[in-house]
Amino acid sequence: MDIEKIKQEMLDKKIWAVVGATSNREKYGYKIYKKLKDKGYEVYPINPGYEEIEGDKCYNSISELPVKPDCVNIVVPPRISNKVIEEIANEGIEYVWLQPGTFTEETIDLAESKNLKFVYYDCVLVALD
């Protein structure tokens, strides 16, 4: 799997969801959500703990989104990431960006078993600069 090629394919996609988006400006869930929006992406926040983020409706899960995102950025602990990977595969989404600290070997194995194209060990904030 050519990570650089997949990374570029993902950055070329325009509809993203951020699982773990938050309105806490100190957290990566906020920084990633905001940076994607500022760069012109259509971005959907997913976090059952919020009604809205930055004035945008926040969703409880990927299946609730009004459109199917091209990519999902995961900014949650590994125990949640594995559930999200299952949902991504069930929704027919191909691309996943796992932020550092959001995965274990089990998460990677699961993503591979679902034939997902994914990036890990790289922060999307750096890639967007």
Secondary structure by P-SEA (a helix, b strand, c coil): ccaaaaaaaaaaccbbbbcccccccccaaaaaaaaaaaacccccccccccccccccccccccccccccccbbbbcccaaaaaaaaaaaaaacccbbbbccccccaaaaaaaaaaccccccccccccccc
